[in-house]
């Protein structure tokens, strides 16, 4: 059974947040405003790859249902966040190469189905994992949540072509210049700060099957993560032995 049954890679989610790293190098906001749209996006993308950390909040619609993601991502690998989609929700923590995941009943029920469990086993897993964290190597948990903790993942599919400067606005009281791409009745829009560092403050997509809105903040701020109490943790290998 494909991993997509759990928390599918949502169409558009990467583009929703991919360009929002911390701009610690490159042009100032004043310089940015005078550049062509493509150059603005390219400088933002180059700078975002150098960010030590950032926090992403994205919500929208995907083929798997309505979703919401709130995640703080660190270049050194530490990460924490929440992921909700189609009634399933989970908290996750990543420390080095280890992930910890705590989900609601619907989440663990779906996880049991991924294992092709029968109804009795599914219920047993839900009861076993209630208020507990699953500990697993980041690349072996089959949940897909550690994917959100890869800084480079958020930059995989960014496209800087086809953008036009389309005016000014405000995001949370901060003045921005907007960059817009309109294609096949879908409108993607970036909002770039014009005071201070030229951060991407917001990204939206509308008009298509997968609309979304994303914001990013807390650039280069430390991510404080710690492992859950040992009594609240179940190791993946132990869970496999039981089920």
QUINOR-V884283 format. One record per backbone hydrogen bond with DSSP energy under -0.5 kcal/mol. CO is the residue of the C=O (numbers start at 0). NH is the residue of the N-H. E is the energy in kcal/mol with one decimal. If there is no record, write none. Layout:
co:CO nh:NH e:E
co:CO nh:NH e:E
This chain:
co:1 nh:4 e:-1.8
co:2 nh:5 e:-2.5
co:2 nh:6 e:-0.7
co:3 nh:7 e:-0.7
co:7 nh:9 e:-0.8
co:9 nh:12 e:-1.9
co:9 nh:13 e:-0.5
co:11 nh:15 e:-1.7
co:12 nh:16 e:-1.0
co:13 nh:16 e:-1.0
co:13 nh:17 e:-2.4
co:16 nh:19 e:-1.7
co:21 nh:23 e:-1.5
co:27 nh:31 e:-2.6
co:28 nh:32 e:-2.0
co:29 nh:33 e:-0.6
co:30 nh:33 e:-1.1
co:31 nh:34 e:-1.6
co:35 nh:39 e:-2.2
co:36 nh:40 e:-2.3
co:37 nh:41 e:-2.4
co:38 nh:42 e:-2.6
co:39 nh:43 e:-2.1
co:40 nh:44 e:-2.5
co:41 nh:45 e:-2.6
co:42 nh:46 e:-2.3
co:43 nh:47 e:-2.4
co:44 nh:48 e:-1.5
co:46 nh:49 e:-1.6
co:47 nh:50 e:-1.5
co:51 nh:74 e:-3.2
co:52 nh:219 e:-2.9
co:53 nh:72 e:-3.1
co:54 nh:216 e:-2.0
co:55 nh:70 e:-2.5
co:56 nh:214 e:-2.5
co:57 nh:68 e:-3.2
co:58 nh:212 e:-2.3
co:59 nh:66 e:-2.4
co:61 nh:64 e:-1.3
co:64 nh:61 e:-1.5
co:65 nh:85 e:-1.8
co:66 nh:59 e:-1.9
co:67 nh:83 e:-2.6
co:68 nh:57 e:-2.7
co:69 nh:81 e:-2.4
co:70 nh:55 e:-3.1
co:70 nh:72 e:-0.5
co:71 nh:79 e:-1.7
co:72 nh:53 e:-1.8
co:73 nh:76 e:-1.8
co:77 nh:73 e:-1.6
co:78 nh:93 e:-2.9
co:79 nh:71 e:-3.0
co:80 nh:91 e:-2.4
co:81 nh:69 e:-2.2
co:82 nh:89 e:-2.0
co:83 nh:67 e:-2.3
co:84 nh:87 e:-2.4
co:87 nh:84 e:-2.9
co:88 nh:103 e:-2.1
co:89 nh:82 e:-2.3
co:90 nh:101 e:-2.3
co:91 nh:80 e:-2.2
co:92 nh:99 e:-2.9
co:93 nh:78 e:-2.0
co:94 nh:97 e:-1.8
co:96 nh:137 e:-2.8
co:97 nh:94 e:-2.6
co:98 nh:135 e:-2.2
co:99 nh:92 e:-2.4
co:100 nh:133 e:-3.0
co:101 nh:90 e:-2.9
co:103 nh:107 e:-2.1
co:104 nh:108 e:-2.4
co:105 nh:109 e:-2.0
co:106 nh:110 e:-2.0
co:107 nh:111 e:-2.2
co:108 nh:112 e:-1.7
co:109 nh:113 e:-1.7
co:110 nh:114 e:-1.0
co:111 nh:114 e:-0.5
co:111 nh:116 e:-2.1
co:112 nh:115 e:-2.1
co:117 nh:121 e:-2.7
co:118 nh:122 e:-2.2
co:119 nh:123 e:-2.0
co:120 nh:124 e:-2.4
co:121 nh:125 e:-2.1
co:122 nh:126 e:-2.3
co:123 nh:127 e:-2.5
co:124 nh:128 e:-2.6
co:125 nh:129 e:-0.6
co:126 nh:129 e:-0.5
co:128 nh:131 e:-2.3
co:132 nh:134 e:-0.6
co:132 nh:233 e:-3.1
co:133 nh:100 e:-1.7
co:134 nh:235 e:-2.4
co:135 nh:98 e:-3.1
co:136 nh:139 e:-2.2
co:136 nh:140 e:-0.5
co:143 nh:146 e:-0.7
co:144 nh:147 e:-1.5
co:145 nh:148 e:-1.6
co:146 nh:149 e:-1.4
co:148 nh:150 e:-0.7
co:149 nh:152 e:-0.6
co:149 nh:153 e:-0.9
co:150 nh:153 e:-0.8
co:151 nh:154 e:-1.8
co:152 nh:155 e:-1.2
co:154 nh:157 e:-0.6
co:159 nh:162 e:-0.5
co:163 nh:179 e:-2.9
co:166 nh:177 e:-2.5
co:168 nh:175 e:-2.4
co:170 nh:173 e:-1.9
co:173 nh:170 e:-2.5
co:174 nh:193 e:-2.1
co:175 nh:168 e:-2.0
co:176 nh:191 e:-3.0
co:177 nh:165 e:-2.5
co:178 nh:189 e:-3.1
co:179 nh:163 e:-1.8
co:180 nh:182 e:-0.5
co:180 nh:187 e:-2.9
co:182 nh:185 e:-2.1
co:185 nh:182 e:-2.4
co:185 nh:187 e:-0.6
co:186 nh:205 e:-2.0
co:187 nh:180 e:-2.8
co:188 nh:203 e:-2.3
co:189 nh:178 e:-2.4
co:189 nh:191 e:-0.5
co:190 nh:200 e:-2.9
co:190 nh:201 e:-1.0
co:191 nh:176 e:-2.7
co:195 nh:28 e:-1.4
co:196 nh:198 e:-2.4
co:198 nh:192 e:-3.2
co:198 nh:200 e:-0.7
co:200 nh:215 e:-0.6
co:201 nh:190 e:-2.1
co:202 nh:213 e:-3.0
co:203 nh:188 e:-2.7
co:204 nh:211 e:-1.5
co:205 nh:186 e:-2.8
co:210 nh:60 e:-2.2
co:211 nh:204 e:-2.4
co:212 nh:58 e:-2.0
co:213 nh:202 e:-2.5
co:214 nh:56 e:-2.7
co:216 nh:54 e:-2.7
co:217 nh:220 e:-1.6
co:221 nh:223 e:-0.7
co:222 nh:224 e:-0.8
co:228 nh:231 e:-2.0
co:229 nh:232 e:-1.6
co:231 nh:132 e:-3.1
co:233 nh:134 e:-2.7
co:234 nh:238 e:-2.2
co:235 nh:239 e:-2.3
co:236 nh:240 e:-1.6
co:237 nh:241 e:-1.6
co:238 nh:242 e:-2.2
